[in-house]
Amino acid sequence: MLALSEACDRNKDPILGVLRAAFATCRSVLEIGSGTGQHAVYFAAHLPQLTWQPTDVAPLPASLGERIRLAALTNLRAPLALDVRHIPWPPIGADAVFSANTLHIMSWEAVGYFFRGVGAAMTRGGVLCVYGPFRYGGQHTSPSNIEFDAWLRTRDPDSAVRDFEAVDSLAQAQQLYLTADHAMPANNRTLVWQRR
């Protein structure tokens, strides 16, 4: 039986609404941290104009490859092993990058590598969309995010809900500029940056 993320099922439609507009002029999406593959399959099915490249750290989750194989979508590629810390990333030529619920799992050092990798992989005019919880002005946006952050730090001291301002600074260093900040269910956000 394929692994299932309930969070993916809950947030896929709100995220899709953002991606429809954000990726309207894009052709190829690199997804970082595809996990179970639920987002990759759902978004590729609903955005057929996009070629979707899922990735995850090695060894790839068994459910990721199997779910993509079973979906049999012509615009959904087989998953690639990708560790954001290993730069340069495989040459994919994407004009869009998507990642959900990854920045708070990575170490802060890895978040820096994430943005450097995106900066190197992204074509001119490319778009980056990141979904997850963030702090603003050093403050959490809800009591549930305070609890989640504490749980993350207990599980792994390198994990944490990230400060929006620090993340945006990393993006700007790669010539990526914030174009939208969407409120999402369960006190999450979808941040959209574009390379000018």
Summary of the structure (lengths in Angstrom):
residues: 196
radius of gyration: 15.6
end to end distance: 43.7
largest distance: 44.1
contacts: 633
relative contact order: 0.16
helix: 39%
strand: 24%
